[in-house]
């Protein structure tokens, strides 16, 4: 076994780990990157990019099938499942190739292949070939899908999103369990590509929405084109020779039915990959999930004494905000700090922004209203405004007049605080609102911006006008709300 030393060791070469390596390398050339599996990042291999490729094909199919709305008659539409998946895999491999090419900028002497585990707070064993000591260590091991025991009744027909993108062709049927981001995106895409689907959830949630108004509207809207039961009762799953029998209560009735599916797709959450690191030997304070506690602004873990450690945790491994742009930001902060342990600094964290690429799209900007009210001590200092897109001009032109914008602001100051969005193309409106929130704009300042005609943003303006009308402002209101919540 070889013995090596590094100033900074990074466990995991995904998006967060690569970002951390490049940031640390600006301050020291003594950085070691350790990867247990294939290079390529979750986003490129089995996440963001291949899922959008499948969604793109699905949306083309849907547009063709609904063209009659515009007086455009299309007949004989055929979905070639093999061709769909061939393009998905080809383009996916192309994206992975870009990541692999970027790895070439990292000298071979600066990365190791193998599974790392702690033997003490400063020492890692990589497989059985290397003992590595490091002054600072960054955990960037990502996460993996998890599922309840009930789903194991599907046997070898239980799949996760990783498996979908290796299909040679589309199956005839899939049951999706979990109407979160992954479940809704893949479920709708597969349905639009002619796959018989049913999507089941627990507790009534749809996507990221916290607003009950948005949850109900999303439920109603998606059910117009596919079967979605966000609060389902699945009795059992049994693996058969020709598929998986799923026994469940049909929505809206007491009737119990059994249907057979080719696969059951588990989209029921993810767990951080820290449980195989012998993390207890790192002498860190762990939460009830076994994940190290850390400072979200420095990404520095706390040791068992509750003081800052030389170990950092980033990306999906900490499960704080499992999104690509957040992983890259965290890697950048942790990489810089790990290379400068005597000068650990607080890094800039951007406002929360999450987007689900269904149709209509779903998006969250800032904190939810419930979270905001908790931050403001439970007092009534949060104003709400909104707008339905049912009669919005541009949305009607496109035949996509479904959705609602829920907008939040602070009484007194009039500062914009966040939004929950459901509608066509809200990925773009979400960015505009995130930028406004990042700049701490007030609602009146946002309304002073230009709005072209006819665009979906005019609907946003209508919602902002209602929000402005609902705001209580003035010195007395401002003083009261600043006493029980965050100030400027």
N, C-alpha and C positions, 0 to 999 in steps of 0.2 A: 504494500500500500504506500502510495506517495504522500508526502506531507507538504502542504502549501499554505501560504499566508496571503491575505488580501486586506487592504484597508476597508473595502466595502464588498460584501457578498450579497448577491441578489438571487433569491430562490424563485424561479419562474420567469420565463421569457415570453409572456403574453404582452398585451398592450401596456399594462402598468409596469411590468418588469423592464420592457424595452425603454419606456419613457424614463424610468429610474436610472437605467444604465447610461443613457445619453446625458442626463442631468448630472450624475455623479462624475462622469468622465470629463466634464468641463472643469472639474476641480482637482481631479487626480486620475492618473492613468493606471492606478492599482485597484481595478474593479473587476470582480469575477461574477459572471452570469451563469446560473445553474438551471438546467431544464431537464425534467424527467421524461417528457414525451416528445412528440413531433413539434417542430417549430411551425409557426404560422398564425397564432392568436385565435382565440375563440371567435372573435368577430368575423374574421375572414373565413375560417373553416366551417363553423356550424352556427353562427349567430347572425349579426346584422346583415352581412352582404348576401349569403345564399338565401336567407328568408326574403329579402327584397327582390331577388331574382324570381323566386316562386310567386310572390305577390304581383310582380309586373306581368307575368304570364296570365295570372288569374284575372287581373283587371282588364287586360285586352279581351279575354274571353267574355267577361261580363259586359263590357262596352258593346261588343258585337251582338250579344244576346239581347241587349236592351235598346238596340239602334232603332227599332220600330217606333219608339217614343218620338223620334225626330222625323218620322216619315221615311227613314232609310230601312229598306227591307233586305235582310240578309238571310239566305237559306243555305242549308247544308253545312252548318258549322260543325267541324269535327275537331276534337281535342286529341292530339297525338301525345299520349302520356310519355312515351319513350323519347320523343323529340323535346318535350318540355324539360324532362329531367336531364337530358343530354346537355342542353344549354345551361341549365342550372349548375351542373357539375363542371362544365368547361369554363364558365365565367368564374365560378368559385375558385377553381384551381388557378386561374389567372390572378385573382386577388391574393391568394396564398403565395403565389410566385413573387408578387411585389414585396410581401413581407420577408420572404426568404432572401430576396435580393438585398433588402436592407440589412439583413444579418451579416452580409459580406463586409459591411463597414466595421464590424466588430472582429478584431483579430482572434484567431483560433485559440491563442494562448490565454484569452480572456473569457472563454466560456467552457463549461463542463457539461457532459451529458450524464444523467443519472439521478436517482432519487435521493434527496437530501433529508437528513434528520439530525436533530440536535443531540449532542452528548453532554454539552454544558452551554451556558449562555454565549460563549464566544467560539464554539467549535461545532463544525458540521461534518458528518460522515456522508460521502456521496457514493452510493452503492457499496461495493467492497474495494474500491480502487483509490479513493482519495480522502484524506483527513485535511480539512480546511479550517484554519483559524482566521477570524476576521475581527477587526476593530468595531465595525458596524455591520448589521445584517438587515436586509429588507425582505420581508415575506410578501411575495407576489404570486401566490400559488393558485389563484383563481377559485372557482367553485364548480360543483357538479350537480346534475339533477337529482332530486330526491322525490320519493313518492310514499303514500301510505301503504300499509301491509295489504289492504284489500286488493290493490291493483296487481299484486303478485299472482293472483289467480289467473292472470292472462298468460303466465308462463313465458315462453320465448317469443310470444307475440306482443309483449309489452315493450314499447319503444319510447325513446325520447327524441327531442328535436335533432340531436346529432345524427340519428339514424335516417331521418327523412332525406337528408341531402346526399345520401349514398344510394338511394333507390335507382334502379335501372329504368323503372316506369312507374306510373301512378297506380295505386291499388284501387280496388272497387269500393272499399269502405273503411272508415276509420272512426273510432270513438275517441273524442278528446276529453280528457279530464283536467279541468283547470282553466277557467275563462279569464286568465290574466293576460299579460302582454303576449307571451309566446303562444298560449292556447288560442287566443282570439285571432292573432295574425295568421297562424298556420291553419286554424279551423276554417276561417272564411276563405282563404286562398284555395285550400283543397276542395271546398264546396263549390267554388266558382269554376274549378277545373273538372267538375263532373264527378267528384268522389262523394259517395253518400256519407255524410257526417252527422254526428250528434255531439253537442258540447255540453258537458256537465260541470257544475260547480257546487260549492258549499257556502252558505252564508249570504248569497245574493249579490256578491261583488261582480262587477264587469270592468275589465281593464283596470286602470289606476284610479277611477273615479271615487271620490268620497261624498260628493253631493248626491243626496237621494234623488233629486230631480234629474240629474244626469244619468244616474244608474238606471232609473226607470225608463228614461227615453232611449238609452242605449239598448236596453233589454228589448223594448218594443221594436226599435228600428232593425236590429240584427235578426230578430225573429221573423221579419218579413221575407227573409231569403234563406234562412237556415234554422235548424233546431238548436235552441239555446235554452238551457234550464240552469240558471245561476245558483239555484238552491235545490239541487236534485237529491233524490234518495235512491242510491244504487244498492241493491240487496247483495248481489254477488257477481263474480266473474268466473267463468269456467273455460279453460282452454280445451278446444275440440280439435279434431283432425282437420277440419276445414275453416277454422277461425276461432274467435273468442265469443262465447255467449255472454252477453251483458243483460242482467235482469234489473229492471228499474221501474219506478212508478212513473207512468206517463204524466207529463206536466198538465196540471189543471184537472186531474182526476185521481181516483183511488185505484185505478186500474194498473195492475202489475203486468209488464210485458217483457219478453225476452227477444233480443235481436242479436244477430251474429255479425261480427265485424272482422275484417282481415287483421286489423291491428288495434291496440289501445295505446294512445299517445299520452304519456304522463307529462303534464305541464303544471305540476303542483308545487313548484318551488325549487330552490337550490340550496345547497349547504356548502360552506367554505371548506377548502381543501387544507385544513390545518390539523386534522385529526390523525394524519399519518406522518407528522413531523417530529413525534416525541416532544410535543410542544411544552409539556410539563418541565422538561429539563432546561428550558430557556429561562425558567424562574420569572415568569410574567404573571401579572394578575389577569385571570381569565373570567369571562362572564359565564352565564349558565349554559351557553352553547359551546363552551370550550374555546371561544375566540378571544384573543388578547384585547384588553381594554386599551384605548389609545386616544390621543388628542387629535381631533379631526382637522385642526389647522396646521399641525406640524407632522402628523401621522406617526408620532412617536409613541411607542407602547409604554405601559407602566409596569415596573417590576413588582415583585411580591411585596416590597415595602411601600408601594404606592408612589414612588418617585420615577422620573423619566428614565427610560432604559436606552441602551444603544441599539435596540431593535425597533424597526418600523414595520408597519403593515399597510398594504395598499391594494386598491382595486377590489375585485370580487372576493378576495380573501377576507376582507373585513366586513363585507355585506352591508356597508353603510348606504352607499348609493351605487348599485351595480349597473353602471352605465359606462359606455366606452369613453366619452369625453371626461367623465369624472375620474376614471381609472388613469387616464393620461395625465390629468392635472395632479392627482395624488402621487403618481410616480415621479413627476417633476419635482414636487415639493420634497418628497422623501429622499430622492437621489441627492439633491443639493444638501439637505440636512445631514444625511449619513456621511457625506464626504467632509462635513464641517461640524463634528460633534461638539467642538468647543464654542460654536456659534450657531446653535439651532434657532431657526427663525420661523415665525408664523407665515404661512403661505396664503396667497389670495384664493378664496373659494368663491366660485360664482353662484348665482342664485339657482335654485332647483329648476330643472327643465327636463321633462320626460314626454316622449311622443310615441304613440302606438299607430302603426301604419295599416290599420284597417280602413275600410270605407263605410261610413264616414270615419275620418281619423279622430283619435282621442289624444288629448294633450293636457299636461299639468304644468303650470308656471308658478313658481313660488310655493309656499306652504298651502295646505288645504285650509278651508275656513275653520274647521275644528281645531287644527293645530295653531292657527293664528289666535283664536279665542283663548286657547290655553296659554299662549305666550303673553297675552294681554290680561292675564289674571282672571279670565272668565267674565270680565265686564263687557258691557254692550258698546264696544268701541269700534266694531267692524261694520262697515257699510257694504251692502250687496247691490249689485245691478246685474242686468242680464238682457239677452235678446234671443228670440227664437229665429231660426233661419227659414222657417216654413214659408214666409212670404218675402224673403230677401231677394232683391232684384237679380243680381248676378247668379245666385244659387238656383233660382227658378229658370234662368236662361240655360244653365247647364243640366237641368233636370236633377239637381242634387240638393234640393231645398229641404234637407233634413238636418237637424242639429240645434244646439243651444250653446251660448257663451255665458258662463257664470263668472262675474268679475267682482273683485274685492278691493276695498280701500279703507284707510283709517279716518274715522271721524276726527275732526279737529284740524289735523295737518293736511288732509286731502291726499295723502301719499298713496299711490297705487301699491297694492300688496300681493296680487296674484290672480290666477284665473284657472278655471277648469273649462276646457274647450271640446266641443263635439261638432264636427262638421267637415265639409270638403276642404282639403288643402290647409288644414289648421297647423300643419308643420311650419308654415311660413308665418302665420299670425302669431304662433307661440313664440317664435324667435323675436318678432317685433316687441311682444310684451315682455319677454325676458330681458331684452336690451333696455326697455323702459324701466323695468324693476331694478336692473343693475345700476342705472343712472339715478335711481331714487326720484323719478318724475312724479309729479302730482297728476291727478286726473285732468285738471284744467290745462296743464302743460301738454298732456297727450292730445287733448282735443284741439290744441292750437296747431298741431301738425297737419300737413296737407293730406287730403284724401281724394284720390282720383275717382272718376265715374266711368263705367260701372264696375266696381270691384267688390270682393267679399269684405274687404276692410271697411266698407261703408256700414256693414252690419256691426262690425266692432265699434264704429263710431256711435251707432244707435245705442249699443249697450253701455258705452262710456257716458253717454248723455244721461241715461237712466241712473247710472252709478253716481254721477255728479249731482243729480237732483235729489238723491237719497242721502247725500253727505250732510252731516251737521258740522258747521264750521264756526269759528269765532274763538276768541281768547279763553272763554270759560270752558268750552268743550275741549280745546286743546290741552288746557291745564289738567282737567279731570282725566283725560285719556293718557296723558304722559305719566300720571301718578300710578296707573295700574298696568302699564305696558311699556314696551320699548319705545324710546324716544328716537329722535333723528340721529 
